[in-house]
């Protein structure tokens, strides 16, 4: 049962009288509506209110005004059944003024109706919303269950290609690149997670990134723009030796990374994806260590590169193994 109870009268005082009108059955059985009306009468009386029995066939504000009841307030409502779900609506009417408050409750089971009405009336007495009056004796079935959430479409796979350094980065030599990817898709937005390896004989680097992709179309083929951030580790990088102009040393480091770019996404209406991806990447690297036997600190500096990769990802079915060798 999903419960949504609104505060319907902070103005009522303890001991005040209420004319109890009718509860109209819409799709529900008349006996169910009569039961709800009786539950309201019993609970209001139990909380100390003076309940006056009024016309049980009066379900509208016009009828209530014409009735000219004995109390200052009147209560009426309706019980609507939608398949297995019940919708209970209630209205507090002040004679001479009109409807001052209205409430709506939903329940997946009729057996929870006594708890719903108990909390409803307790909220009136305490001057707060009924959903704040919960105790261990009035927990409903729906409140023991997890709320429903929208599902995402999840695929995982790989992209391969090359990273092209520039501005003196990564030893100025092209690096072969392999990326493990996970895509969590919504309509136009896709959350992307990647773990990448890139290497040459002058540099080796690894990185983990999280990003956001925006696909312009929801058809089979769509261009997209993307951006992300993460942490990259430079395992080895060839740098000029600080003591000899004609020799080289190696250093390692790590740093915060940013990337942005775009590409083409294919086969969106299938349970797999093909991607062509082009990104600019910048790593703000800090030196960890050098292989040169010296106390001199060698700054690696900011590393720039363009990365071009292509790949495929596939939906993972429930219960399917997700280890490295079974994504296909």
C-alpha positions in Angstrom: 0.0 0.0 0.0 1.2 3.4 -0.9 0.1 6.0 1.7 -0.1 9.7 1.1 -2.0 11.5 3.9 -2.3 15.3 3.9 -3.1 17.3 7.0 -6.8 18.1 6.8 -7.6 20.3 9.9 -5.3 22.1 12.2 -8.3 24.3 13.1 -10.3 21.6 14.8 -10.1 21.6 18.6 -10.3 18.6 20.9 -14.0 17.9 21.8 -15.5 19.8 18.8 -18.4 18.3 17.0 -18.5 17.0 13.4 -21.4 16.0 11.2 -20.4 12.7 9.5 -21.9 12.7 6.0 -21.6 9.9 3.4 -18.7 8.1 1.8 -19.5 7.6 -1.9 -18.5 4.2 -3.5 -17.0 4.6 -7.0 -16.1 1.2 -8.4 -16.0 -0.1 -4.8 -18.6 -2.1 -3.1 -21.3 -0.2 -1.1 -20.4 -2.3 2.0 -16.7 -1.2 1.7 -17.8 2.5 1.7 -20.1 1.9 4.6 -17.2 0.2 6.5 -14.9 3.2 5.9 -17.6 5.5 7.1 -18.0 3.4 10.3 -14.2 3.4 10.8 -14.2 7.2 10.7 -17.0 7.4 13.2 -15.3 5.0 15.6 -11.9 6.6 15.4 -13.2 10.2 15.7 -15.2 9.2 18.8 -12.2 7.4 20.2 -10.1 10.6 19.9 -12.7 12.6 21.8 -14.7 14.2 19.1 -18.5 14.6 19.3 -19.6 12.8 16.1 -23.2 13.4 14.9 -24.7 11.0 12.4 -25.9 12.9 9.4 -27.2 12.0 5.9 -25.2 9.0 4.6 -26.3 9.8 1.0 -24.8 13.3 1.1 -21.5 13.3 -0.9 -21.1 16.8 -2.2 -20.6 20.3 -0.8 -23.9 21.6 -2.2 -25.8 18.8 -0.4 -23.9 19.5 2.8 -24.7 23.2 2.8 -28.4 22.5 2.2 -28.4 20.0 5.1 -27.8 22.7 7.7 -26.3 20.3 10.1 -26.1 20.6 13.9 -22.3 21.1 14.1 -19.8 23.6 12.9 -18.1 21.2 10.6 -19.1 18.3 8.3 -17.0 15.5 6.8 -17.8 13.6 3.6 -15.8 11.8 1.0 -15.5 9.0 -1.5 -13.9 5.5 -1.9 -12.7 4.7 -5.4 -11.4 1.3 -6.4 -8.9 1.1 -9.2 -8.2 -2.6 -9.9 -6.8 -3.7 -6.6 -6.0 -0.2 -5.3 -8.3 2.0 -3.2 -8.3 5.7 -3.3 -9.9 7.4 -0.3 -10.8 11.1 -0.6 -12.0 13.2 2.3 -13.3 16.8 2.6 -13.8 18.9 5.7 -16.6 21.4 5.2 -17.3 24.4 7.4 -20.9 25.6 7.3 -21.2 29.0 5.7 -17.6 29.0 4.5 -17.1 25.9 2.3 -14.4 23.3 2.0 -11.5 24.2 4.2 -9.3 21.1 3.8 -9.2 18.1 1.6 -7.2 14.9 1.8 -6.4 11.9 -0.3 -5.1 8.5 0.7 -4.3 5.4 -1.4 -4.1 1.8 -0.3 -3.2 -1.4 -2.1 -5.2 -3.5 0.4 -8.5 -2.8 2.1 -7.2 -4.6 5.2 -4.9 -1.6 5.9 -7.8 0.9 5.9 -8.1 0.9 9.7 -4.5 2.0 10.1 -4.9 4.7 7.5 -7.9 6.2 9.2 -6.4 5.9 12.6 -3.3 7.9 11.5 -5.6 10.3 9.6 -7.6 11.2 12.7 -4.6 11.2 15.0 -3.1 13.8 12.7 -6.2 16.0 13.2 -5.9 15.7 16.9 -2.2 16.5 17.1 -2.3 19.2 14.5 0.2 17.6 12.1 0.1 15.5 8.9 -1.1 12.0 9.4 2.0 10.5 7.9 4.0 11.9 10.8 1.9 10.0 13.4 3.3 6.6 12.6 4.2 4.2 15.5 5.0 0.5 15.6 1.3 -0.5 15.8 0.3 1.5 12.7 2.9 0.6 10.1 1.3 -0.2 6.8 2.2 -2.9 4.3 3.6 -0.5 1.8 5.9 1.1 4.3 7.6 -2.3 4.8 8.5 -2.5 1.1 11.1 -0.6 -1.0 9.7 2.3 -3.1 9.5 1.6 -6.9 12.3 3.2 -8.9 12.7 3.7 -12.7 15.0 1.2 -14.3 18.1 2.1 -16.3 19.5 0.3 -19.3 23.0 -1.0 -18.5 25.6 -2.2 -21.0 29.3 -3.0 -20.6 32.1 -3.6 -23.1 35.4 -2.3 -24.4 36.8 0.4 -26.7 40.2 0.2 -28.4 42.2 2.8 -30.3 45.1 5.2 -30.0 46.0 8.2 -27.8 47.9 11.0 -29.7 50.0 13.2 -27.3 51.0 16.7 -28.1 52.8 19.7 -26.4 55.7 17.4 -25.2 53.3 15.0 -23.4 53.8 11.3 -22.8 57.1 11.3 -24.6 55.5 12.7 -27.8 54.7 9.2 -29.1 51.4 7.6 -30.0 50.1 5.2 -27.4 47.9 2.1 -28.0 44.7 2.5 -25.8 42.3 -0.1 -24.4 39.2 1.0 -22.3 36.8 -1.0 -20.2 33.4 0.8 -20.3 30.1 0.7 -18.5 27.1 2.7 -19.7 24.0 3.5 -17.7 21.4 4.8 -20.1 18.4 7.1 -19.7 16.5 8.7 -22.6 19.2 11.2 -23.8 21.7 11.1 -21.0 24.2 8.3 -20.4 26.4 7.9 -17.3 29.7 6.5 -18.4 32.4 4.8 -16.3 35.7 3.9 -17.8 39.0 2.3 -16.8 41.7 2.8 -19.4 45.2 1.6 -20.2 47.5 3.4 -22.7 51.1 2.7 -23.5 54.1 3.0 -25.8 57.9 2.5 -25.3 58.1 6.1 -23.9 55.1 6.2 -21.6 52.6 3.9 -19.8 49.5 5.3 -18.1 46.2 4.1 -16.5 43.1 6.0 -15.5 39.6 5.7 -14.1 37.0 8.3 -15.2 33.3 9.0 -14.7 31.5 11.0 -17.3 28.2 12.1 -18.8 27.1 11.6 -22.4 24.3 13.4 -24.2 22.9 11.6 -27.3 21.0 14.0 -29.5 18.7 11.4 -31.0 17.0 8.2 -29.7 17.2 6.5 -33.1 19.6 3.7 -34.1 22.5 6.2 -34.8 23.1 9.4 -33.0 25.9 11.9 -32.5 26.8 12.8 -28.9 28.8 15.1 -26.8 30.6 13.9 -23.7 32.7 15.1 -20.7 34.1 13.6 -17.6 36.7 13.6 -14.9 38.8 11.1 -13.0 42.2 10.1 -11.6 45.1 9.0 -13.9 48.3 7.2 -12.9 51.4 7.7 -15.1 53.4 4.5 -14.4 56.4 5.4 -16.6 57.1 8.4 -18.7 60.4 9.2 -20.5 61.7 12.7 -19.6 65.0 14.6 -20.3 67.7 13.7 -17.8 68.3 16.7 -15.5 72.1 16.3 -15.7 72.7 15.3 -19.3 71.3 17.0 -22.3 71.6 13.9 -24.5 70.2 11.3 -22.1 66.8 10.4 -20.7 65.3 9.3 -17.4 62.0 7.9 -16.4 59.5 9.2 -13.8 56.0 8.3 -12.5 53.2 10.3 -11.1 49.5 10.8 -10.8 46.9 13.6 -11.0 43.4 14.8 -11.6 42.1 14.4 -15.2 39.5 16.1 -17.3 38.2 15.1 -20.7 35.6 16.3 -23.2 34.6 15.5 -26.8 32.0 13.6 -28.8 31.3 10.8 -31.1 28.8 8.5 -32.7 26.5 6.0 -30.9 25.1 3.1 -33.0 22.3 0.5 -32.7 20.5 2.2 -29.8 17.3 0.1 -30.4 19.2 -3.1 -29.9 20.6 -4.7 -26.7 24.2 -3.8 -27.7 25.9 -0.5 -28.6 28.7 0.4 -31.1 30.7 3.6 -30.4 33.2 5.8 -32.1 34.6 8.2 -29.5 36.9 11.2 -29.8 38.2 12.9 -26.6 40.6 15.6 -25.6 42.2 14.7 -22.3 44.3 16.7 -19.9 46.1 15.3 -16.8 47.4 17.6 -14.1 50.2 15.3 -13.1 52.3 15.5 -9.9 55.7 13.6 -9.7 55.8 10.6 -7.4 59.3 9.3 -8.1 62.1 9.1 -10.7 64.3 6.2 -11.6 67.3 8.5 -11.7 69.4 8.0 -8.6 69.3 11.6 -7.3 67.4 13.8 -4.8 66.4 16.1 -7.6 62.6 16.3 -8.2 61.7 16.3 -11.8 58.3 17.8 -12.6 56.3 15.8 -15.1 53.9 18.7 -15.8 50.5 18.8 -17.4 49.9 16.1 -20.0 47.7 16.7 -23.1 46.4 14.2 -25.6 43.7 13.4 -28.2 42.2 10.0 -27.9 40.4 8.1 -30.7 38.7 4.8 -29.9 36.0 2.5 -31.2 34.2 -0.3 -29.4 31.1 -2.2 -28.5 29.1 -2.7 -25.4 26.4 -5.3 -24.6 23.5 -5.6 -22.2 24.2 -7.9 -19.2 21.2 -10.0 -18.4 20.1 -10.7 -14.8 22.1 -13.5 -13.3 24.7 -13.4 -16.0 28.4 -13.4 -15.0 30.0 -10.0 -15.2 33.7 -11.0 -15.0 36.3 -9.9 -17.5 35.8 -12.8 -19.8 32.0 -13.0 -20.1 30.9 -9.6 -21.2 30.3 -10.9 -24.7 
